[in-house]
Amino acid sequence: MYLIDTNVLIWVLRGQPEYVRWFKSIDQLPVYLSTITVAEIYKNVLPGELVQTEDVLNGFSILDVTMPIAKQAGLYWQQFSKKYKNLHILDCVIAATAKKHDLKLVTLNIRHFPMSDIVLYKGKLTA
């Protein structure tokens, strides 16, 4: 089971062939998004992309940010933000979501996720 990070979903939405093929290769598995990823996608969506974006997003199960996830995200921030200057609180929320739901996080920015208690997808994103 996978939690897809925003940077992977962007390439799927842009129709990048290798990412679309990889995504289609895992479509039989449960695939999730954080509500944070949804917000990050809509932050930059253009009016002409709304319908396609909504069609793609409707194919995912969306996980809300709950109190335990928010707490874990804050603890991640405390633990890692001084050492990892590029760490963003939203990445901490996504990591906490992966941890809470025992999901493998699929990201192109592994360095944004220094948490040793989450599992990162380290395979190639090509099918």
VEXTIZA-561456 format. One record per residue: residue in one letter; x, y, z of N, C-alpha, C in turn. Coordinates in steps of 0.1 Angstrom, whole numbers, plus 5000, padded with zeros to 4 digits. Layout:
<nodes>
lonu / neast / nnorth / nup / caeast / canorth / caup / ceast / cnorth / cup
A / X / Y / Z / X / Y / Z / X / Y / Z $
...
</nodes>
This chain:
<nodes>
lonu / neast / nnorth / nup / caeast / canorth / caup / ceast / cnorth / cup
M / 5008 / 4988 / 5000 / 5000 / 5000 / 5000 / 5009 / 5012 / 5000 $
Y / 5005 / 5022 / 4992 / 5014 / 5034 / 4990 / 5007 / 5047 / 4993 $
L / 5015 / 5056 / 4998 / 5011 / 5070 / 5000 / 5019 / 5078 / 4989 $
I / 5013 / 5084 / 4980 / 5020 / 5091 / 4969 / 5022 / 5106 / 4973 $
D / 5035 / 5110 / 4972 / 5039 / 5123 / 4975 / 5035 / 5132 / 4963 $
T / 5034 / 5145 / 4966 / 5030 / 5155 / 4956 / 5039 / 5155 / 4944 $
N / 5052 / 5154 / 4946 / 5061 / 5155 / 4934 / 5059 / 5143 / 4925 $
V / 5055 / 5132 / 4929 / 5052 / 5121 / 4920 / 5039 / 5123 / 4913 $
L / 5029 / 5127 / 4920 / 5016 / 5130 / 4914 / 5016 / 5141 / 4904 $
I / 5024 / 5151 / 4906 / 5026 / 5161 / 4896 / 5030 / 5155 / 4882 $
W / 5039 / 5146 / 4882 / 5044 / 5140 / 4869 / 5033 / 5132 / 4863 $
V / 5025 / 5125 / 4872 / 5014 / 5117 / 4866 / 5004 / 5127 / 4860 $
L / 5000 / 5138 / 4867 / 4991 / 5147 / 4861 / 4996 / 5154 / 4848 $
R / 5009 / 5156 / 4847 / 5014 / 5162 / 4835 / 5016 / 5152 / 4824 $
G / 5012 / 5139 / 4827 / 5012 / 5129 / 4816 / 5026 / 5124 / 4813 $
Q / 5036 / 5126 / 4822 / 5049 / 5121 / 4819 / 5049 / 5105 / 4817 $
P / 5052 / 5100 / 4806 / 5049 / 5086 / 4803 / 5054 / 5076 / 4813 $
E / 5067 / 5077 / 4817 / 5072 / 5067 / 4827 / 5065 / 5067 / 4840 $
Y / 5060 / 5079 / 4844 / 5053 / 5080 / 4857 / 5039 / 5074 / 4855 $
V / 5032 / 5077 / 4844 / 5019 / 5072 / 4841 / 5019 / 5057 / 4840 $
R / 5029 / 5052 / 4833 / 5030 / 5037 / 4833 / 5032 / 5031 / 4846 $
W / 5041 / 5037 / 4854 / 5044 / 5031 / 4868 / 5031 / 5032 / 4876 $
F / 5024 / 5043 / 4875 / 5012 / 5045 / 4883 / 5001 / 5035 / 4879 $
K / 5000 / 5032 / 4866 / 4990 / 5022 / 4861 / 4994 / 5008 / 4865 $
S / 5007 / 5006 / 4867 / 5012 / 4992 / 4871 / 5009 / 4989 / 4886 $
I / 5006 / 4999 / 4894 / 5002 / 4997 / 4908 / 4987 / 4999 / 4910 $
D / 4979 / 5001 / 4900 / 4965 / 5005 / 4902 / 4957 / 4995 / 4909 $
Q / 4962 / 4983 / 4910 / 4954 / 4972 / 4917 / 4956 / 4973 / 4932 $
L / 4966 / 4980 / 4936 / 4969 / 4981 / 4951 / 4962 / 4993 / 4956 $
P / 4960 / 4993 / 4969 / 4955 / 5005 / 4976 / 4965 / 5017 / 4975 $
V / 4961 / 5028 / 4969 / 4970 / 5039 / 4968 / 4963 / 5051 / 4974 $
Y / 4970 / 5059 / 4982 / 4965 / 5069 / 4990 / 4972 / 5083 / 4988 $
L / 4965 / 5093 / 4991 / 4970 / 5107 / 4992 / 4967 / 5113 / 5005 $
S / 4976 / 5121 / 5010 / 4973 / 5130 / 5021 / 4965 / 5142 / 5017 $
T / 4957 / 5147 / 5025 / 4950 / 5160 / 5022 / 4960 / 5171 / 5019 $
I / 4972 / 5170 / 5025 / 4982 / 5180 / 5022 / 4986 / 5179 / 5008 $
T / 4987 / 5167 / 5002 / 4991 / 5166 / 4988 / 4980 / 5172 / 4979 $
V / 4967 / 5170 / 4983 / 4956 / 5175 / 4975 / 4957 / 5191 / 4975 $
A / 4960 / 5197 / 4987 / 4962 / 5211 / 4988 / 4973 / 5216 / 4979 $
E / 4984 / 5208 / 4980 / 4996 / 5212 / 4972 / 4993 / 5212 / 4957 $
I / 4985 / 5202 / 4953 / 4982 / 5201 / 4938 / 4973 / 5212 / 4934 $
Y / 4962 / 5215 / 4942 / 4953 / 5226 / 4938 / 4960 / 5240 / 4939 $
K / 4971 / 5241 / 4947 / 4978 / 5254 / 4948 / 4983 / 5259 / 4935 $
N / 4986 / 5250 / 4926 / 4992 / 5254 / 4913 / 4984 / 5249 / 4901 $
V / 4972 / 5244 / 4903 / 4964 / 5239 / 4892 / 4958 / 5251 / 4883 $
L / 4959 / 5250 / 4870 / 4954 / 5260 / 4861 / 4939 / 5257 / 4858 $
P / 4931 / 5267 / 4855 / 4917 / 5265 / 4852 / 4914 / 5254 / 4842 $
G / 4922 / 5253 / 4832 / 4920 / 5243 / 4821 / 4924 / 5229 / 4826 $
E / 4930 / 5228 / 4837 / 4935 / 5215 / 4842 / 4926 / 5209 / 4853 $
L / 4915 / 5217 / 4857 / 4907 / 5213 / 4868 / 4900 / 5199 / 4866 $
V / 4894 / 5197 / 4855 / 4886 / 5185 / 4852 / 4895 / 5173 / 4853 $
Q / 4907 / 5174 / 4845 / 4916 / 5162 / 4845 / 4922 / 5160 / 4859 $
T / 4925 / 5170 / 4866 / 4930 / 5169 / 4880 / 4920 / 5162 / 4889 $
E / 4908 / 5166 / 4888 / 4898 / 5160 / 4897 / 4895 / 5146 / 4893 $
D / 4896 / 5143 / 4880 / 4894 / 5129 / 4876 / 4905 / 5120 / 4882 $
V / 4918 / 5125 / 4881 / 4929 / 5117 / 4887 / 4927 / 5116 / 4902 $
L / 4925 / 5127 / 4909 / 4923 / 5127 / 4923 / 4912 / 5118 / 4928 $
N / 4902 / 5116 / 4920 / 4890 / 5108 / 4924 / 4894 / 5093 / 4924 $
G / 4906 / 5090 / 4918 / 4910 / 5076 / 4918 / 4918 / 5072 / 4931 $
F / 4920 / 5081 / 4940 / 4927 / 5079 / 4952 / 4918 / 5078 / 4964 $
S / 4922 / 5071 / 4975 / 4916 / 5073 / 4988 / 4924 / 5084 / 4994 $
I / 4917 / 5094 / 5000 / 4923 / 5105 / 5006 / 4923 / 5104 / 5022 $
L / 4935 / 5106 / 5028 / 4936 / 5105 / 5042 / 4937 / 5118 / 5049 $
D / 4928 / 5121 / 5058 / 4928 / 5134 / 5065 / 4939 / 5135 / 5075 $
V / 4942 / 5147 / 5078 / 4952 / 5150 / 5089 / 4944 / 5149 / 5102 $
T / 4947 / 5140 / 5110 / 4941 / 5138 / 5123 / 4950 / 5143 / 5134 $
M / 4945 / 5143 / 5146 / 4953 / 5148 / 5158 / 4966 / 5140 / 5160 $
P / 4965 / 5126 / 5159 / 4977 / 5119 / 5160 / 4987 / 5121 / 5149 $
I / 4983 / 5124 / 5137 / 4992 / 5127 / 5126 / 4998 / 5141 / 5128 $
A / 4990 / 5150 / 5132 / 4995 / 5164 / 5135 / 5005 / 5164 / 5146 $
K / 5003 / 5156 / 5156 / 5012 / 5155 / 5168 / 5025 / 5149 / 5163 $
Q / 5025 / 5138 / 5155 / 5037 / 5131 / 5150 / 5044 / 5141 / 5141 $
A / 5037 / 5148 / 5133 / 5044 / 5158 / 5124 / 5052 / 5168 / 5132 $
G / 5046 / 5173 / 5142 / 5053 / 5183 / 5151 / 5065 / 5177 / 5157 $
L / 5064 / 5164 / 5161 / 5075 / 5158 / 5167 / 5086 / 5155 / 5157 $
Y / 5083 / 5152 / 5145 / 5093 / 5151 / 5134 / 5100 / 5164 / 5132 $
W / 5092 / 5175 / 5132 / 5098 / 5188 / 5130 / 5108 / 5191 / 5141 $
Q / 5104 / 5189 / 5153 / 5113 / 5191 / 5164 / 5126 / 5183 / 5163 $
Q / 5125 / 5171 / 5159 / 5136 / 5161 / 5158 / 5145 / 5164 / 5146 $
F / 5140 / 5169 / 5135 / 5148 / 5169 / 5123 / 5150 / 5183 / 5117 $
S / 5143 / 5193 / 5121 / 5144 / 5206 / 5113 / 5157 / 5214 / 5115 $
K / 5163 / 5212 / 5126 / 5176 / 5219 / 5128 / 5187 / 5213 / 5119 $
K / 5187 / 5199 / 5118 / 5197 / 5193 / 5110 / 5194 / 5193 / 5095 $
Y / 5182 / 5192 / 5091 / 5178 / 5192 / 5077 / 5171 / 5205 / 5074 $
K / 5178 / 5215 / 5069 / 5173 / 5229 / 5067 / 5163 / 5229 / 5056 $
N / 5162 / 5220 / 5047 / 5152 / 5220 / 5036 / 5139 / 5213 / 5040 $
L / 5139 / 5208 / 5053 / 5127 / 5201 / 5057 / 5115 / 5211 / 5059 $
H / 5104 / 5207 / 5054 / 5092 / 5215 / 5055 / 5081 / 5208 / 5064 $
I / 5074 / 5216 / 5071 / 5064 / 5210 / 5080 / 5054 / 5201 / 5072 $
L / 5051 / 5205 / 5060 / 5041 / 5197 / 5052 / 5047 / 5183 / 5049 $
D / 5060 / 5183 / 5047 / 5066 / 5169 / 5045 / 5065 / 5161 / 5058 $
C / 5067 / 5168 / 5069 / 5065 / 5161 / 5082 / 5051 / 5155 / 5083 $
V / 5041 / 5163 / 5079 / 5027 / 5158 / 5079 / 5025 / 5146 / 5070 $
I / 5031 / 5147 / 5058 / 5030 / 5135 / 5049 / 5037 / 5123 / 5055 $
A / 5049 / 5125 / 5061 / 5056 / 5114 / 5067 / 5048 / 5108 / 5078 $
A / 5042 / 5117 / 5087 / 5034 / 5112 / 5098 / 5022 / 5104 / 5093 $
T / 5016 / 5108 / 5082 / 5005 / 5101 / 5076 / 5009 / 5087 / 5072 $
A / 5020 / 5086 / 5065 / 5026 / 5073 / 5061 / 5028 / 5064 / 5073 $
K / 5034 / 5070 / 5084 / 5036 / 5062 / 5096 / 5023 / 5057 / 5102 $
K / 5014 / 5066 / 5104 / 5001 / 5063 / 5111 / 4994 / 5052 / 5104 $
H / 4994 / 5052 / 5090 / 4986 / 5042 / 5083 / 4995 / 5031 / 5077 $
D / 5007 / 5030 / 5082 / 5016 / 5019 / 5078 / 5017 / 5018 / 5063 $
L / 5020 / 5030 / 5056 / 5020 / 5030 / 5041 / 5035 / 5033 / 5037 $
K / 5038 / 5027 / 5025 / 5051 / 5030 / 5019 / 5050 / 5043 / 5012 $
L / 5059 / 5053 / 5015 / 5058 / 5066 / 5009 / 5066 / 5066 / 4996 $
V / 5059 / 5070 / 4985 / 5065 / 5071 / 4972 / 5068 / 5086 / 4969 $
T / 5081 / 5089 / 4969 / 5085 / 5103 / 4967 / 5097 / 5104 / 4958 $
L / 5099 / 5115 / 4951 / 5111 / 5117 / 4943 / 5122 / 5125 / 4952 $
N / 5118 / 5129 / 4963 / 5126 / 5137 / 4972 / 5129 / 5130 / 4985 $
I / 5137 / 5119 / 4984 / 5139 / 5111 / 4996 / 5146 / 5119 / 5007 $
R / 5154 / 5129 / 5003 / 5161 / 5137 / 5013 / 5152 / 5145 / 5022 $
H / 5139 / 5147 / 5017 / 5130 / 5155 / 5025 / 5124 / 5146 / 5036 $
F / 5127 / 5133 / 5036 / 5121 / 5124 / 5046 / 5132 / 5116 / 5053 $
P / 5139 / 5123 / 5063 / 5149 / 5116 / 5070 / 5145 / 5107 / 5081 $
M / 5132 / 5105 / 5083 / 5126 / 5098 / 5094 / 5129 / 5083 / 5092 $
S / 5135 / 5076 / 5102 / 5139 / 5062 / 5100 / 5127 / 5053 / 5103 $
D / 5116 / 5058 / 5108 / 5105 / 5050 / 5112 / 5094 / 5049 / 5101 $
I / 5097 / 5055 / 5089 / 5088 / 5053 / 5078 / 5095 / 5046 / 5067 $
V / 5087 / 5039 / 5058 / 5092 / 5032 / 5047 / 5091 / 5040 / 5035 $
L / 5102 / 5042 / 5028 / 5102 / 5049 / 5015 / 5103 / 5039 / 5004 $
Y / 5095 / 5042 / 4993 / 5096 / 5034 / 4981 / 5109 / 5037 / 4974 $
K / 5118 / 5028 / 4972 / 5131 / 5031 / 4966 / 5133 / 5024 / 4953 $
G / 5122 / 5019 / 4947 / 5123 / 5013 / 4934 / 5122 / 5024 / 4923 $
K / 5124 / 5020 / 4911 / 5123 / 5029 / 4900 / 5108 / 5032 / 4897 $
L / 5105 / 5044 / 4894 / 5092 / 5048 / 4891 / 5089 / 5046 / 4876 $
T / 5093 / 5035 / 4871 / 5090 / 5031 / 4857 / 5084 / 5017 / 4856 $
A / 5076 / 5015 / 4847 / 5070 / 5001 / 4846 / 5076 / 4994 / 4834 $
</nodes>
